[in-house]
Amino acid sequence: MSLPHLPFDPSSCLIDGEWRAASLDGTLPLVNPSEGTKLCEIAKGKEADIDSAVKSARNAFDGDWGRTPAAERGRILARLGQLVLGQVEFLAHLEALDVGKPLKQARADVIALARYMEFYGGAADKVHGETIPYLEGYTVYTLREAHGVTGHIVPWNYPMQIIGRSVGAALAMGNACVLKPAEEACLTALAFADLALKAGLPKGALNVVPGLGAEAGAALSAHSGIDHLSFTGSVATGRLVQMAAAQNVIPVTLELGGKSPQLVFADADLDAALPFLVNAGIQNAGQTCSASSRILVHQSRYDEVIERMAERYTALTAKSAKDDGDLGPLISARQKAIVETFLDKGADLRLVAQGQIDGSAPTSGSFVAPHLFADVPHDHALARDEIFGPVQVIIPFVNEDDAVRIANGTDYGLVASIWTKDGARQMRLAKKIRSGQIFINNYGAGGGVELPFGGRGLSGHGREKGFEALYGFSSLKTVASYHG
């Protein structure tokens, strides 16, 4: 696949409705992870560019965008969703080139982006305050108001989806946004911004500054003109973002990853479970915050699950994005090296199955075959740490208490799945497992945009998606009127 014609200069920033070069005319190479070759140059934004973008957003919030009625904000987002749907193949092509994911997965991400715009477009005028019964002579009510200028630092694994759930919600509430996409994958962020202008979003309501995390990302996190920050990425960087934001005492939404388990009980329907057990671990080559990297299985079904998962694993093939395999490459040579380090740590473990890398895949690409391990101690690095690659471990348990202990035995708490027909067990475990989302006899629930998403522990705090995101991107004001 080659880079298609772009209606914008990919080496530019979008600031105040205009495409402009970074202040120091710096650029960065953008690499195709399927081939290890350069796609194009992108802007290397720095502190001065972030400052210009924040000022532009402030002007928009204090000006036309801030005075735009909620219903009109909704119409703009709805139009944007329609424009996204009109560019499915173009946007999917960019995402596949940029991230390396198979085209079918990239198309699903485009549809999800459009759905976020539809959802938040429809919700923009439906966030209401309330009246509060109080003392005689008072009328008390609450208002939901935009924070003002929101900063969004988006990772490389799902650029479109994460832009949709954070920027979409922020714009619906009337905030003006500054977006810093990942330097490894930012083409669809730029394309989305171009479509937003075409949809009628006023200049300055959305600004996009590509650049290095240590430069543009750090400048955005520490900028005194930001009123709220949303960050999705690693725990280490999330800590830095939160510390920087703390200097300005602003709220931060953090989604930092996970080590998500699926619990398979003796009465589980394995025919229904197996596709989820495997696919939730290898989708996007395992580079998913909510990836299911731990499979916890009751000892009575343990050998059966191993055998049936191994059968599926041996049929998995990693291919270039354009060839639409079961998975694509990792995002970079650096990420490949990280995953291979984890595989080295598992050299003495029981490797029960391994997928393959297609013979047509370029050797210069960042490919890693999927690996499935069994009999993994629950405190081993492969069972405890986030790998962010196509690696899953299978761990036995003896009863409910044992399953809960293992499931809660990491510092993360993002997603968990429970496979059982026992309704009482479903309810017990849904309460006992520390996780932001619990799925019963499924995994992911189709990724619904309506479902609040976020974690506990090292998985972060705050919620995106659904109406909860609108509450997070707004501030609550209480008005108490004494009238005697």
N, C-alpha and C positions, 0 to 999 in steps of 0.2 A: 504494500500500500504506500502511496505517495501522499504528501501533504496537498490537500485540495486548495484551490484559490480561496483566499480569505478576504472578507469585505472590510478588514481592518489590518493595521500593521501590527504583527504579533510582537514586535520589539517595542511597543508603545505602552504607556499607561493611559487609562481613561480617568481624567480629572476635569471636573466642572463641565462635563458633557463633551469634552474634546479629547482626541487621541494625540498624545504628545510624548516625545522622547523623555526618558529619565533625565533628571536634572544634570547629571554628570555624563550623559550620553553613554552610560555603561550598559552592556548586554551580557546575557548568560546563554550558553548553549542548551537547547532542549533536546533530549536524547530519546530515540525510539527504543524502548526496552526489548522489543522483539528482535531487533537487529543490532543494537548497540551503536547505531549511527545517529548523526545529528539531524534533527528535523528542521530546526530553524533557530534563530536567536530571539530571546525574550528580554524584556526590560529588566535591568538590575536597579530597581528602585531603592532609594536610600531615605534617610531621615527627612531631607528637604522635600522629597516627593510625598511622603506620608503627611508631612505638615501641610502641604498644599491641598492634599485630598481631604484632610480633616477640616480645613478652613472652608473648602468648597461645600462639604456636607453641612457644616454649621450654617452657611449662608442659605443653603437649600431648606434646612429645617426652620430657620428664622424667616424664610421667604415663602415662595410659591408652594413648595412641597408641604411645609408645616401648616399651611392654610387650606390644603386640599381636603375636602370632606371625605369621610371614611368610605362612602359609597363610590366615590370617584377613584379612590385608591384601589378599591376592589375591582373596578372596571379595567383599570390599567393592568393589574396583575392577571385578570382573566384574558385580556388581549395578549399579554406576554405568553401565557400558557398556550394559546392558539398558535402563536408564532413558533414556539418551541415544537409543537406537534407538526408544524409544516416543514420542519428541518430535521426530522428524525434521522434520516440516513447521513446527512452532513455532520450532525453533532455526534452520532454514534461513531462515525469514521474518525473524527478528531479524538474522541475519548479512547478508542481502541489504539490509535497510534500513540497517544500520549501516555496511557497507563499500561497498555499491553493486554488488557482484558479481551476475551473473545467478543466478536461483534454482537452476538446475541445478548450478552450481558450488557454491553454498552447501549444497545437499543432499549433494554429494560430500564436503564438509568435515565435515558432521555424521557421515556414515558413517565417515570417517577417525577422528574423535574417538572414536567407539564402538570402533573397531578398536584404537586405542591402549590403551583401558581393558581390552579383552579380552587383548591381547598382554601388557601389563604385569601384569595380574591373574594370568595364567597363569605368568608368569616370576618372580613375587615370591618363591616358595620354591625357586627353582632356581638361585640365585646361590651358588656354593659356593667355599669356600677350597680349599687343597690341602696335602698333606704334602710336605716337602722332605727328601730323603736328606741326612744330615749326618754329623757325627762320631759315633763309637761312644759310647753313653751318653746321646745327645740324641734327643729327638723334637721336630721342628720343624714347625709348621703355620701357615697364614695364615687370617685371618678377614676377611670383607668386612662393614664396619659403616657404618651411616648417618652422614653428616656431622653431622646434628643439625637445624638450622634452615636452610632454603634459600630464597633470594630469586629471584623469577622476574619479569623485566621483558619483557613480551610486546608485539609491534608490532600495528598495525592491519590488516595485509593478510591474515593467516590466523590470527585469534585462536584458533579452536577447534583447528586442527591443531597450533599451536605450544604451546598449553596441554597438549594431549594428549601430545606428545612430551617435554615438560620436566616438567610437574607430575605426569603419570602415572608417569614413571620415578622421580621423586623420592619419591613416595608409596609406590611398590612397594618401594623400599629402606628405608622406614621413616622418612624425613625428614618433618618438619613444614614446611609451605610458607607463604610470604607472596608473594602474586601482585599485581603492579602492572600492570594492563592499560593499553593506550594510551588516552589521553583521547579520541581520535577514534572509537574503536570498542571498547566494553567490555560491551555488553549480553549477549553470549553467555558472557563470562567470569563475569558475575554469575549467569546462568541455570545454568551448569555448577556453580557453587558451591552453588546451591540444590539441585540434583539430588544433589550429593555428600552433603549433610546427609541427604537422604531415603534415600540408599543406606546410611547408617549410619556415615559417617566421623565420628569423635569431634570434639567442638568443639575448635577451635584447631588441628586438623591441617591445615586449609586456611583461610587468611585472605585476603580480597581488598580492596585499597585503591585505588580509582580516584583519579586526580589528574594534575596536570601532571608531565611528566618532570623539569622543573627543580626541582620541589618534592618530590613523593612519590617519584619515581624516584631523585632524588639522595639523599634521606634513606635509602632502602633500600640503595643502593649503598654508602653510608658507614657504615651501622649496625654497631656493634661486636658485636651479637648475632647476626649472620648468619655462617654457616659455609661457605657456597658460594653463588655467584651464577650465574644463567643469564640472558644478555641476547641478544636478537635485535633488530637495528635498524641504524642508520647507523654508518658508520665513526667519524664525529666523536663521536657519543654513546657508542659502544663504548669509545673511548679514555678518555672521562671516567669511565665505569663502572669500567674496569680500574684507573685511577689511584686512584679512591676506594677500591676494594676492596683495593688494594695497601697502604693504610695499616693495614689489619687483617690483612694477609698471609693472605688466603683465596683458594682457587682460583676461577677464573672460566671459564665456557664462553661463548664469543663466536661468534655467527653474524652476519656483517656485510654480506652481499650479494655480488654478483658481476658479472662481465661475460662470461657463459658462451658459449663457441663451440660450433657444430656444424660438423664437418669433413666435407665431401662430396667423395669421391674419384671418379675417372672410372668406376669399376665399381659405383658405388652404385646401389641399386634406388630410383629416384626416386619411383616410385608409392608405395612404402612410406614413403619419407622425407618427402615433401611435407607430409602432415598434421602431422608433428612439427616440421618446420622453421618452419611458421607458428604453430601453436597454442602451442608452447612460448614464443613471444615475445609473444603478445597475451593469453594467459590472465590473468584478473584485471586486465585493462587494462595488462598489462606490469608490474604492481606485485608482482613475485615475485622473491625474492632469487636464485633459480636460473633466472630467465628466460633464454631463449636469445636474446640481443640481437645476436649476431654469427654470420653464416652465411659460413663459409669454403669456397670452391668451387674445385675444380681447373679450370684455365683451359679445358680441353676441354669442360666441361659448364656453363661459366659463363653463357653467354647462355641456354641452355635452362632453367637454374634460375631466372634472373631472369624469364624469360617465364612460367614456370609458377607461381612464387610471386606474381608481379604479378596473374595471373588470379585467384588465390585472394584476394589483398588487396582487389581492387576489389569483391568480393562481401561483405566484412566490414562489419558494421553495429554501431555502438554504440547501445545502448538503455538505458532505465531498467531497474533490477534486475527489476522485476515483469514486464517484457516479454520477458525471457529471450533477449537478443540474443547475438551472438558475444562481446561484451564490454560492461561497464557503464562508469560514470563513474570518474574518478580520485577519490581519497578526499576531496579538499578543493580549494577554490579556490587555496590555496597550492601544492599539488602540481601542479595544472594550470599555474600560472604557471611552475613550475620546468621542466616538460616543454616548454612553449612557448619558454622561453629556449633550450633545446637545439635545438628546431626552427629557431629564428632562426640559431643557429650553423651549421646545415646548409643555409642558404638558397642557397648556391652549389654544393651537391652535386647529384648526379643523383637526383632523386626519380622512381622508376620506377612507383610505385603508391601509392594512398591509399584507405583505406576511407571510410566515411561515418558521419555521425551521423544517426540516424533523425529524421525530421521531427516525430515525436511526443515526442521527448526535450525536457524543459523547458530553456529557455535559461538558467535559473538553476542548472542542474546543472553539475557539473565534468567535462564531456565533452571528450575529445580524439580525433579520428579517428586510426586506425592509419596509420603512415607507413613506407614501405619505400624505403631508399636503396641505390644501387649505386655501384661505383667509389669507395668510401670509403677514403682513406688509413688505414692501420692505426694511425697515431698521431694521428688526428683525434679531437676530443672525443667525437663520436658513436660512435667505435669503441673509445674508451679508458675513458670514464667511465660509471658507472652512472646511467642516466636515470630508471628506475622509471616507465616509461610505455610505451605501445604503439608503440615505435620500434625497427626492426631495420635492420641494415646488411649488405650483401653485399660480400665482399672476395675477390678471386681469389688463388690460389696456384699455383705452378708444379710443386712436388714435395713429398715428405714433409718434408724439412728446412725448406722454406719454410712449410709448413702449421704445423709445430711452433713455429717462430719467431714466427709471427703469433699462434697460440693462446696462447703463453706471454708475449705482449707487453703484458700489462696487469699491474697490481699485485694483481689478484684471482686466486682459484683455487678456485672452488666446484664447478662442474659442467662437464663437457664431453661431447660425443657424437661418435662416429666412424662414418661411413657408408661401409663398404667390404665386399666379399666376400672380400678377401684375409686369411686367418687370421693369417699372419705379420705383416702390417701392423697388424692389430688389436692384437696383443701388443706390437709395438714401440712403437706410439703410446700405448697404455695406460700404459706405463712412462715415456714421455718427457714427456707433458703434465702440467703441475703443476695438480692439481685434486683435491678431496676425493672426488669421484665421477666415474667414467668409464662412459658408456653406449655399447655397441656395437650399431649397427643398431636403436637405439631411443632414447628420451629420457625419463628419469624412471622407467622400469621400473614404471609404475603407481603411483609414490609409495609403495612398500611400507614399512610401519612397521618391518619387520625390518631395513632396510638402513641401516647407520650413515651419518650425514649431518653434514657440516661442511666447513670449508675450510682453505686455506692463504693466506699473505700477508694482504692486506686483507680477505679473506673470513672471517678469524677463526681460532679454534683450539678444540680440544675436539670431541667428537662427541655428537650426540643421535640418537635412534632406535635400534632394535635393542638387543642386549645391551650394546653399548658405552656406551649412555646409563646403564645400571644401574651399570656400573663407574665412570663419571664422577660419579654421585651417591652414591658410597660411598668409604670410605677403607680402605686395606689395612693390616692389622695383622699383624705377624709375632710368633709366640709360640715361644720356644725353651726347652724343658723339659729340664733335666739330671736324670737319674735314676740315673746310674751304671751 
